[in-house]
């Protein structure tokens, strides 16, 4: 490996003189494959794949929706520590979010949460979610005629919003939540901060 144009030229000139030596050394170093590999700079980023049409075509909010669960969240009910989850609905075009509190991870609880989402935001054409068992059961049994569900094992595009939700909830929640209603108001405040 060579040490650069100036140093290589100086070591050559210690033994012999080459007319127009600097340009000759630059030319040789430019063709040296070992130097190119070692000092060639960073690799070029690969071309980004085009976004799916459901993400770029103009549509009403929440027509194409991403769905994920967050949690568990802890609250007290009658002095007993309980767990709850948050169902995160993300508009795939506008990146708007809708959060619903779910008190347990059953199919009935998810179905009621989804019905409330539809009542607030309208019926989506497509919902993309992960392979959670209550999602799969709800779309197979109850929602097949209503919405086209797409399930897959990778993360949905709700990952960024779920990370943002967790960060905002840590900032705002400095004490123990006493009941479900405090959590629901906290969720509403977080939606205002994120959107």
MODELLER restraints for C-alpha pairs under 7 A, 6 or more apart:
rsr = mdl.restraints
at = mdl.atoms
rsr.add(forms.Gaussian(group=physical.xy_distance, feature=features.Distance(at['CA:1:A'], at['CA:34:A']), mean=6.20, stdev=0.5))
rsr.add(forms.Gaussian(group=physical.xy_distance, feature=features.Distance(at['CA:1:A'], at['CA:35:A']), mean=5.75, stdev=0.5))
rsr.add(forms.Gaussian(group=physical.xy_distance, feature=features.Distance(at['CA:2:A'], at['CA:8:A']), mean=6.64, stdev=0.5))
rsr.add(forms.Gaussian(group=physical.xy_distance, feature=features.Distance(at['CA:2:A'], at['CA:35:A']), mean=6.71, stdev=0.5))
rsr.add(forms.Gaussian(group=physical.xy_distance, feature=features.Distance(at['CA:5:A'], at['CA:25:A']), mean=6.26, stdev=0.5))
rsr.add(forms.Gaussian(group=physical.xy_distance, feature=features.Distance(at['CA:5:A'], at['CA:26:A']), mean=6.09, stdev=0.5))
rsr.add(forms.Gaussian(group=physical.xy_distance, feature=features.Distance(at['CA:9:A'], at['CA:21:A']), mean=6.94, stdev=0.5))
rsr.add(forms.Gaussian(group=physical.xy_distance, feature=features.Distance(at['CA:9:A'], at['CA:22:A']), mean=6.61, stdev=0.5))
rsr.add(forms.Gaussian(group=physical.xy_distance, feature=features.Distance(at['CA:9:A'], at['CA:25:A']), mean=6.59, stdev=0.5))
rsr.add(forms.Gaussian(group=physical.xy_distance, feature=features.Distance(at['CA:54:A'], at['CA:64:A']), mean=6.43, stdev=0.5))
rsr.add(forms.Gaussian(group=physical.xy_distance, feature=features.Distance(at['CA:55:A'], at['CA:92:A']), mean=5.43, stdev=0.5))
rsr.add(forms.Gaussian(group=physical.xy_distance, feature=features.Distance(at['CA:55:A'], at['CA:93:A']), mean=4.78, stdev=0.5))
rsr.add(forms.Gaussian(group=physical.xy_distance, feature=features.Distance(at['CA:56:A'], at['CA:93:A']), mean=6.18, stdev=0.5))
rsr.add(forms.Gaussian(group=physical.xy_distance, feature=features.Distance(at['CA:61:A'], at['CA:91:A']), mean=6.09, stdev=0.5))
rsr.add(forms.Gaussian(group=physical.xy_distance, feature=features.Distance(at['CA:61:A'], at['CA:94:A']), mean=6.70, stdev=0.5))
rsr.add(forms.Gaussian(group=physical.xy_distance, feature=features.Distance(at['CA:62:A'], at['CA:91:A']), mean=4.50, stdev=0.5))
rsr.add(forms.Gaussian(group=physical.xy_distance, feature=features.Distance(at['CA:62:A'], at['CA:121:A']), mean=6.89, stdev=0.5))
rsr.add(forms.Gaussian(group=physical.xy_distance, feature=features.Distance(at['CA:62:A'], at['CA:124:A']), mean=5.92, stdev=0.5))
rsr.add(forms.Gaussian(group=physical.xy_distance, feature=features.Distance(at['CA:63:A'], at['CA:124:A']), mean=4.26, stdev=0.5))
rsr.add(forms.Gaussian(group=physical.xy_distance, feature=features.Distance(at['CA:63:A'], at['CA:125:A']), mean=5.38, stdev=0.5))
rsr.add(forms.Gaussian(group=physical.xy_distance, feature=features.Distance(at['CA:63:A'], at['CA:126:A']), mean=6.74, stdev=0.5))
rsr.add(forms.Gaussian(group=physical.xy_distance, feature=features.Distance(at['CA:64:A'], at['CA:91:A']), mean=6.10, stdev=0.5))
rsr.add(forms.Gaussian(group=physical.xy_distance, feature=features.Distance(at['CA:64:A'], at['CA:92:A']), mean=5.67, stdev=0.5))
rsr.add(forms.Gaussian(group=physical.xy_distance, feature=features.Distance(at['CA:64:A'], at['CA:124:A']), mean=5.88, stdev=0.5))
rsr.add(forms.Gaussian(group=physical.xy_distance, feature=features.Distance(at['CA:64:A'], at['CA:125:A']), mean=5.99, stdev=0.5))
rsr.add(forms.Gaussian(group=physical.xy_distance, feature=features.Distance(at['CA:64:A'], at['CA:126:A']), mean=4.95, stdev=0.5))
rsr.add(forms.Gaussian(group=physical.xy_distance, feature=features.Distance(at['CA:64:A'], at['CA:127:A']), mean=6.06, stdev=0.5))
rsr.add(forms.Gaussian(group=physical.xy_distance, feature=features.Distance(at['CA:65:A'], at['CA:89:A']), mean=6.37, stdev=0.5))
rsr.add(forms.Gaussian(group=physical.xy_distance, feature=features.Distance(at['CA:65:A'], at['CA:90:A']), mean=5.45, stdev=0.5))
rsr.add(forms.Gaussian(group=physical.xy_distance, feature=features.Distance(at['CA:65:A'], at['CA:91:A']), mean=4.77, stdev=0.5))
rsr.add(forms.Gaussian(group=physical.xy_distance, feature=features.Distance(at['CA:65:A'], at['CA:92:A']), mean=5.49, stdev=0.5))
rsr.add(forms.Gaussian(group=physical.xy_distance, feature=features.Distance(at['CA:65:A'], at['CA:124:A']), mean=6.68, stdev=0.5))
rsr.add(forms.Gaussian(group=physical.xy_distance, feature=features.Distance(at['CA:65:A'], at['CA:126:A']), mean=6.23, stdev=0.5))
rsr.add(forms.Gaussian(group=physical.xy_distance, feature=features.Distance(at['CA:65:A'], at['CA:127:A']), mean=4.77, stdev=0.5))
rsr.add(forms.Gaussian(group=physical.xy_distance, feature=features.Distance(at['CA:65:A'], at['CA:128:A']), mean=6.25, stdev=0.5))
rsr.add(forms.Gaussian(group=physical.xy_distance, feature=features.Distance(at['CA:66:A'], at['CA:89:A']), mean=5.67, stdev=0.5))
rsr.add(forms.Gaussian(group=physical.xy_distance, feature=features.Distance(at['CA:66:A'], at['CA:90:A']), mean=4.91, stdev=0.5))
rsr.add(forms.Gaussian(group=physical.xy_distance, feature=features.Distance(at['CA:66:A'], at['CA:91:A']), mean=6.41, stdev=0.5))
rsr.add(forms.Gaussian(group=physical.xy_distance, feature=features.Distance(at['CA:66:A'], at['CA:92:A']), mean=6.31, stdev=0.5))
rsr.add(forms.Gaussian(group=physical.xy_distance, feature=features.Distance(at['CA:66:A'], at['CA:127:A']), mean=5.67, stdev=0.5))
rsr.add(forms.Gaussian(group=physical.xy_distance, feature=features.Distance(at['CA:66:A'], at['CA:128:A']), mean=4.77, stdev=0.5))
rsr.add(forms.Gaussian(group=physical.xy_distance, feature=features.Distance(at['CA:66:A'], at['CA:129:A']), mean=5.96, stdev=0.5))
rsr.add(forms.Gaussian(group=physical.xy_distance, feature=features.Distance(at['CA:66:A'], at['CA:156:A']), mean=6.56, stdev=0.5))
rsr.add(forms.Gaussian(group=physical.xy_distance, feature=features.Distance(at['CA:66:A'], at['CA:157:A']), mean=6.46, stdev=0.5))
rsr.add(forms.Gaussian(group=physical.xy_distance, feature=features.Distance(at['CA:66:A'], at['CA:158:A']), mean=5.99, stdev=0.5))
rsr.add(forms.Gaussian(group=physical.xy_distance, feature=features.Distance(at['CA:67:A'], at['CA:88:A']), mean=5.69, stdev=0.5))
rsr.add(forms.Gaussian(group=physical.xy_distance, feature=features.Distance(at['CA:67:A'], at['CA:89:A']), mean=4.76, stdev=0.5))
rsr.add(forms.Gaussian(group=physical.xy_distance, feature=features.Distance(at['CA:67:A'], at['CA:90:A']), mean=6.42, stdev=0.5))
rsr.add(forms.Gaussian(group=physical.xy_distance, feature=features.Distance(at['CA:67:A'], at['CA:127:A']), mean=6.78, stdev=0.5))
rsr.add(forms.Gaussian(group=physical.xy_distance, feature=features.Distance(at['CA:67:A'], at['CA:128:A']), mean=6.05, stdev=0.5))
rsr.add(forms.Gaussian(group=physical.xy_distance, feature=features.Distance(at['CA:67:A'], at['CA:129:A']), mean=4.85, stdev=0.5))
rsr.add(forms.Gaussian(group=physical.xy_distance, feature=features.Distance(at['CA:67:A'], at['CA:158:A']), mean=6.71, stdev=0.5))
rsr.add(forms.Gaussian(group=physical.xy_distance, feature=features.Distance(at['CA:68:A'], at['CA:87:A']), mean=5.96, stdev=0.5))
rsr.add(forms.Gaussian(group=physical.xy_distance, feature=features.Distance(at['CA:68:A'], at['CA:88:A']), mean=5.23, stdev=0.5))
rsr.add(forms.Gaussian(group=physical.xy_distance, feature=features.Distance(at['CA:68:A'], at['CA:89:A']), mean=6.79, stdev=0.5))
rsr.add(forms.Gaussian(group=physical.xy_distance, feature=features.Distance(at['CA:68:A'], at['CA:129:A']), mean=6.15, stdev=0.5))
rsr.add(forms.Gaussian(group=physical.xy_distance, feature=features.Distance(at['CA:68:A'], at['CA:158:A']), mean=6.60, stdev=0.5))
rsr.add(forms.Gaussian(group=physical.xy_distance, feature=features.Distance(at['CA:69:A'], at['CA:85:A']), mean=6.69, stdev=0.5))
rsr.add(forms.Gaussian(group=physical.xy_distance, feature=features.Distance(at['CA:69:A'], at['CA:86:A']), mean=5.70, stdev=0.5))
rsr.add(forms.Gaussian(group=physical.xy_distance, feature=features.Distance(at['CA:69:A'], at['CA:87:A']), mean=4.60, stdev=0.5))
rsr.add(forms.Gaussian(group=physical.xy_distance, feature=features.Distance(at['CA:69:A'], at['CA:88:A']), mean=5.87, stdev=0.5))
rsr.add(forms.Gaussian(group=physical.xy_distance, feature=features.Distance(at['CA:70:A'], at['CA:85:A']), mean=5.69, stdev=0.5))
rsr.add(forms.Gaussian(group=physical.xy_distance, feature=features.Distance(at['CA:70:A'], at['CA:86:A']), mean=5.05, stdev=0.5))
rsr.add(forms.Gaussian(group=physical.xy_distance, feature=features.Distance(at['CA:70:A'], at['CA:87:A']), mean=6.34, stdev=0.5))
rsr.add(forms.Gaussian(group=physical.xy_distance, feature=features.Distance(at['CA:70:A'], at['CA:162:A']), mean=6.86, stdev=0.5))
rsr.add(forms.Gaussian(group=physical.xy_distance, feature=features.Distance(at['CA:71:A'], at['CA:84:A']), mean=6.89, stdev=0.5))
rsr.add(forms.Gaussian(group=physical.xy_distance, feature=features.Distance(at['CA:71:A'], at['CA:85:A']), mean=4.67, stdev=0.5))
rsr.add(forms.Gaussian(group=physical.xy_distance, feature=features.Distance(at['CA:71:A'], at['CA:86:A']), mean=6.24, stdev=0.5))
rsr.add(forms.Gaussian(group=physical.xy_distance, feature=features.Distance(at['CA:72:A'], at['CA:83:A']), mean=5.80, stdev=0.5))
rsr.add(forms.Gaussian(group=physical.xy_distance, feature=features.Distance(at['CA:72:A'], at['CA:84:A']), mean=5.48, stdev=0.5))
rsr.add(forms.Gaussian(group=physical.xy_distance, feature=features.Distance(at['CA:72:A'], at['CA:85:A']), mean=5.00, stdev=0.5))
rsr.add(forms.Gaussian(group=physical.xy_distance, feature=features.Distance(at['CA:73:A'], at['CA:83:A']), mean=5.47, stdev=0.5))
rsr.add(forms.Gaussian(group=physical.xy_distance, feature=features.Distance(at['CA:73:A'], at['CA:84:A']), mean=5.07, stdev=0.5))
rsr.add(forms.Gaussian(group=physical.xy_distance, feature=features.Distance(at['CA:73:A'], at['CA:85:A']), mean=5.78, stdev=0.5))
rsr.add(forms.Gaussian(group=physical.xy_distance, feature=features.Distance(at['CA:74:A'], at['CA:81:A']), mean=6.63, stdev=0.5))
rsr.add(forms.Gaussian(group=physical.xy_distance, feature=features.Distance(at['CA:74:A'], at['CA:82:A']), mean=5.66, stdev=0.5))
rsr.add(forms.Gaussian(group=physical.xy_distance, feature=features.Distance(at['CA:74:A'], at['CA:83:A']), mean=4.70, stdev=0.5))
rsr.add(forms.Gaussian(group=physical.xy_distance, feature=features.Distance(at['CA:74:A'], at['CA:84:A']), mean=6.36, stdev=0.5))
rsr.add(forms.Gaussian(group=physical.xy_distance, feature=features.Distance(at['CA:75:A'], at['CA:81:A']), mean=5.75, stdev=0.5))
rsr.add(forms.Gaussian(group=physical.xy_distance, feature=features.Distance(at['CA:75:A'], at['CA:82:A']), mean=5.38, stdev=0.5))
rsr.add(forms.Gaussian(group=physical.xy_distance, feature=features.Distance(at['CA:75:A'], at['CA:83:A']), mean=6.42, stdev=0.5))
rsr.add(forms.Gaussian(group=physical.xy_distance, feature=features.Distance(at['CA:75:A'], at['CA:177:A']), mean=5.28, stdev=0.5))
rsr.add(forms.Gaussian(group=physical.xy_distance, feature=features.Distance(at['CA:75:A'], at['CA:178:A']), mean=5.81, stdev=0.5))
rsr.add(forms.Gaussian(group=physical.xy_distance, feature=features.Distance(at['CA:75:A'], at['CA:179:A']), mean=5.60, stdev=0.5))
rsr.add(forms.Gaussian(group=physical.xy_distance, feature=features.Distance(at['CA:75:A'], at['CA:180:A']), mean=6.70, stdev=0.5))
rsr.add(forms.Gaussian(group=physical.xy_distance, feature=features.Distance(at['CA:76:A'], at['CA:82:A']), mean=5.79, stdev=0.5))
rsr.add(forms.Gaussian(group=physical.xy_distance, feature=features.Distance(at['CA:76:A'], at['CA:177:A']), mean=6.87, stdev=0.5))
rsr.add(forms.Gaussian(group=physical.xy_distance, feature=features.Distance(at['CA:76:A'], at['CA:178:A']), mean=5.14, stdev=0.5))
rsr.add(forms.Gaussian(group=physical.xy_distance, feature=features.Distance(at['CA:76:A'], at['CA:179:A']), mean=5.41, stdev=0.5))
rsr.add(forms.Gaussian(group=physical.xy_distance, feature=features.Distance(at['CA:77:A'], at['CA:179:A']), mean=5.96, stdev=0.5))
rsr.add(forms.Gaussian(group=physical.xy_distance, feature=features.Distance(at['CA:83:A'], at['CA:103:A']), mean=6.98, stdev=0.5))
rsr.add(forms.Gaussian(group=physical.xy_distance, feature=features.Distance(at['CA:84:A'], at['CA:102:A']), mean=5.89, stdev=0.5))
rsr.add(forms.Gaussian(group=physical.xy_distance, feature=features.Distance(at['CA:84:A'], at['CA:103:A']), mean=4.42, stdev=0.5))
rsr.add(forms.Gaussian(group=physical.xy_distance, feature=features.Distance(at['CA:84:A'], at['CA:104:A']), mean=5.88, stdev=0.5))
rsr.add(forms.Gaussian(group=physical.xy_distance, feature=features.Distance(at['CA:85:A'], at['CA:101:A']), mean=5.99, stdev=0.5))
rsr.add(forms.Gaussian(group=physical.xy_distance, feature=features.Distance(at['CA:85:A'], at['CA:102:A']), mean=5.11, stdev=0.5))
rsr.add(forms.Gaussian(group=physical.xy_distance, feature=features.Distance(at['CA:85:A'], at['CA:103:A']), mean=6.17, stdev=0.5))
rsr.add(forms.Gaussian(group=physical.xy_distance, feature=features.Distance(at['CA:85:A'], at['CA:104:A']), mean=6.82, stdev=0.5))
rsr.add(forms.Gaussian(group=physical.xy_distance, feature=features.Distance(at['CA:86:A'], at['CA:99:A']), mean=6.44, stdev=0.5))
rsr.add(forms.Gaussian(group=physical.xy_distance, feature=features.Distance(at['CA:86:A'], at['CA:100:A']), mean=5.57, stdev=0.5))
rsr.add(forms.Gaussian(group=physical.xy_distance, feature=features.Distance(at['CA:86:A'], at['CA:101:A']), mean=4.54, stdev=0.5))
rsr.add(forms.Gaussian(group=physical.xy_distance, feature=features.Distance(at['CA:86:A'], at['CA:102:A']), mean=5.69, stdev=0.5))
rsr.add(forms.Gaussian(group=physical.xy_distance, feature=features.Distance(at['CA:87:A'], at['CA:99:A']), mean=5.71, stdev=0.5))
rsr.add(forms.Gaussian(group=physical.xy_distance, feature=features.Distance(at['CA:87:A'], at['CA:100:A']), mean=5.06, stdev=0.5))
rsr.add(forms.Gaussian(group=physical.xy_distance, feature=features.Distance(at['CA:87:A'], at['CA:101:A']), mean=6.19, stdev=0.5))
rsr.add(forms.Gaussian(group=physical.xy_distance, feature=features.Distance(at['CA:87:A'], at['CA:102:A']), mean=6.68, stdev=0.5))
rsr.add(forms.Gaussian(group=physical.xy_distance, feature=features.Distance(at['CA:88:A'], at['CA:97:A']), mean=6.96, stdev=0.5))
rsr.add(forms.Gaussian(group=physical.xy_distance, feature=features.Distance(at['CA:88:A'], at['CA:98:A']), mean=6.07, stdev=0.5))
rsr.add(forms.Gaussian(group=physical.xy_distance, feature=features.Distance(at['CA:88:A'], at['CA:99:A']), mean=4.86, stdev=0.5))
rsr.add(forms.Gaussian(group=physical.xy_distance, feature=features.Distance(at['CA:88:A'], at['CA:100:A']), mean=6.68, stdev=0.5))
rsr.add(forms.Gaussian(group=physical.xy_distance, feature=features.Distance(at['CA:89:A'], at['CA:97:A']), mean=5.63, stdev=0.5))
rsr.add(forms.Gaussian(group=physical.xy_distance, feature=features.Distance(at['CA:89:A'], at['CA:98:A']), mean=5.01, stdev=0.5))
rsr.add(forms.Gaussian(group=physical.xy_distance, feature=features.Distance(at['CA:89:A'], at['CA:99:A']), mean=6.24, stdev=0.5))
rsr.add(forms.Gaussian(group=physical.xy_distance, feature=features.Distance(at['CA:90:A'], at['CA:96:A']), mean=5.78, stdev=0.5))
rsr.add(forms.Gaussian(group=physical.xy_distance, feature=features.Distance(at['CA:90:A'], at['CA:97:A']), mean=4.53, stdev=0.5))
rsr.add(forms.Gaussian(group=physical.xy_distance, feature=features.Distance(at['CA:90:A'], at['CA:98:A']), mean=6.44, stdev=0.5))
rsr.add(forms.Gaussian(group=physical.xy_distance, feature=features.Distance(at['CA:90:A'], at['CA:158:A']), mean=6.13, stdev=0.5))
rsr.add(forms.Gaussian(group=physical.xy_distance, feature=features.Distance(at['CA:91:A'], at['CA:97:A']), mean=6.28, stdev=0.5))
rsr.add(forms.Gaussian(group=physical.xy_distance, feature=features.Distance(at['CA:96:A'], at['CA:195:A']), mean=6.01, stdev=0.5))
rsr.add(forms.Gaussian(group=physical.xy_distance, feature=features.Distance(at['CA:97:A'], at['CA:191:A']), mean=6.93, stdev=0.5))
rsr.add(forms.Gaussian(group=physical.xy_distance, feature=features.Distance(at['CA:97:A'], at['CA:195:A']), mean=6.89, stdev=0.5))
rsr.add(forms.Gaussian(group=physical.xy_distance, feature=features.Distance(at['CA:99:A'], at['CA:187:A']), mean=6.88, stdev=0.5))
rsr.add(forms.Gaussian(group=physical.xy_distance, feature=features.Distance(at['CA:100:A'], at['CA:113:A']), mean=6.45, stdev=0.5))
rsr.add(forms.Gaussian(group=physical.xy_distance, feature=features.Distance(at['CA:101:A'], at['CA:184:A']), mean=6.84, stdev=0.5))
rsr.add(forms.Gaussian(group=physical.xy_distance, feature=features.Distance(at['CA:102:A'], at['CA:109:A']), mean=6.35, stdev=0.5))
rsr.add(forms.Gaussian(group=physical.xy_distance, feature=features.Distance(at['CA:102:A'], at['CA:110:A']), mean=6.99, stdev=0.5))
rsr.add(forms.Gaussian(group=physical.xy_distance, feature=features.Distance(at['CA:102:A'], at['CA:113:A']), mean=6.79, stdev=0.5))
rsr.add(forms.Gaussian(group=physical.xy_distance, feature=features.Distance(at['CA:106:A'], at['CA:134:A']), mean=6.04, stdev=0.5))
rsr.add(forms.Gaussian(group=physical.xy_distance, feature=features.Distance(at['CA:107:A'], at['CA:134:A']), mean=4.63, stdev=0.5))
rsr.add(forms.Gaussian(group=physical.xy_distance, feature=features.Distance(at['CA:107:A'], at['CA:137:A']), mean=6.74, stdev=0.5))
rsr.add(forms.Gaussian(group=physical.xy_distance, feature=features.Distance(at['CA:107:A'], at['CA:138:A']), mean=5.89, stdev=0.5))
rsr.add(forms.Gaussian(group=physical.xy_distance, feature=features.Distance(at['CA:111:A'], at['CA:138:A']), mean=6.47, stdev=0.5))
rsr.add(forms.Gaussian(group=physical.xy_distance, feature=features.Distance(at['CA:124:A'], at['CA:147:A']), mean=6.58, stdev=0.5))
rsr.add(forms.Gaussian(group=physical.xy_distance, feature=features.Distance(at['CA:125:A'], at['CA:147:A']), mean=5.78, stdev=0.5))
rsr.add(forms.Gaussian(group=physical.xy_distance, feature=features.Distance(at['CA:125:A'], at['CA:148:A']), mean=6.26, stdev=0.5))
rsr.add(forms.Gaussian(group=physical.xy_distance, feature=features.Distance(at['CA:126:A'], at['CA:147:A']), mean=6.08, stdev=0.5))
rsr.add(forms.Gaussian(group=physical.xy_distance, feature=features.Distance(at['CA:126:A'], at['CA:148:A']), mean=4.89, stdev=0.5))
rsr.add(forms.Gaussian(group=physical.xy_distance, feature=features.Distance(at['CA:126:A'], at['CA:149:A']), mean=5.88, stdev=0.5))
rsr.add(forms.Gaussian(group=physical.xy_distance, feature=features.Distance(at['CA:127:A'], at['CA:148:A']), mean=6.34, stdev=0.5))
rsr.add(forms.Gaussian(group=physical.xy_distance, feature=features.Distance(at['CA:127:A'], at['CA:149:A']), mean=4.86, stdev=0.5))
rsr.add(forms.Gaussian(group=physical.xy_distance, feature=features.Distance(at['CA:127:A'], at['CA:150:A']), mean=6.14, stdev=0.5))
rsr.add(forms.Gaussian(group=physical.xy_distance, feature=features.Distance(at['CA:128:A'], at['CA:149:A']), mean=5.95, stdev=0.5))
rsr.add(forms.Gaussian(group=physical.xy_distance, feature=features.Distance(at['CA:128:A'], at['CA:150:A']), mean=4.77, stdev=0.5))
rsr.add(forms.Gaussian(group=physical.xy_distance, feature=features.Distance(at['CA:128:A'], at['CA:151:A']), mean=5.94, stdev=0.5))
rsr.add(forms.Gaussian(group=physical.xy_distance, feature=features.Distance(at['CA:128:A'], at['CA:156:A']), mean=6.99, stdev=0.5))
rsr.add(forms.Gaussian(group=physical.xy_distance, feature=features.Distance(at['CA:129:A'], at['CA:150:A']), mean=6.38, stdev=0.5))
rsr.add(forms.Gaussian(group=physical.xy_distance, feature=features.Distance(at['CA:129:A'], at['CA:151:A']), mean=5.13, stdev=0.5))
rsr.add(forms.Gaussian(group=physical.xy_distance, feature=features.Distance(at['CA:129:A'], at['CA:152:A']), mean=6.87, stdev=0.5))
rsr.add(forms.Gaussian(group=physical.xy_distance, feature=features.Distance(at['CA:129:A'], at['CA:156:A']), mean=6.36, stdev=0.5))
rsr.add(forms.Gaussian(group=physical.xy_distance, feature=features.Distance(at['CA:130:A'], at['CA:151:A']), mean=5.20, stdev=0.5))
rsr.add(forms.Gaussian(group=physical.xy_distance, feature=features.Distance(at['CA:130:A'], at['CA:152:A']), mean=5.27, stdev=0.5))
rsr.add(forms.Gaussian(group=physical.xy_distance, feature=features.Distance(at['CA:130:A'], at['CA:153:A']), mean=5.74, stdev=0.5))
rsr.add(forms.Gaussian(group=physical.xy_distance, feature=features.Distance(at['CA:130:A'], at['CA:154:A']), mean=6.98, stdev=0.5))
rsr.add(forms.Gaussian(group=physical.xy_distance, feature=features.Distance(at['CA:130:A'], at['CA:155:A']), mean=6.80, stdev=0.5))
rsr.add(forms.Gaussian(group=physical.xy_distance, feature=features.Distance(at['CA:130:A'], at['CA:156:A']), mean=6.83, stdev=0.5))
rsr.add(forms.Gaussian(group=physical.xy_distance, feature=features.Distance(at['CA:131:A'], at['CA:151:A']), mean=5.60, stdev=0.5))
rsr.add(forms.Gaussian(group=physical.xy_distance, feature=features.Distance(at['CA:131:A'], at['CA:152:A']), mean=5.88, stdev=0.5))
rsr.add(forms.Gaussian(group=physical.xy_distance, feature=features.Distance(at['CA:131:A'], at['CA:153:A']), mean=5.95, stdev=0.5))
rsr.add(forms.Gaussian(group=physical.xy_distance, feature=features.Distance(at['CA:139:A'], at['CA:149:A']), mean=6.57, stdev=0.5))
rsr.add(forms.Gaussian(group=physical.xy_distance, feature=features.Distance(at['CA:165:A'], at['CA:190:A']), mean=6.96, stdev=0.5))
rsr.add(forms.Gaussian(group=physical.xy_distance, feature=features.Distance(at['CA:168:A'], at['CA:190:A']), mean=6.45, stdev=0.5))
rsr.add(forms.Gaussian(group=physical.xy_distance, feature=features.Distance(at['CA:169:A'], at['CA:190:A']), mean=6.95, stdev=0.5))
rsr.add(forms.Gaussian(group=physical.xy_distance, feature=features.Distance(at['CA:177:A'], at['CA:183:A']), mean=6.74, stdev=0.5))
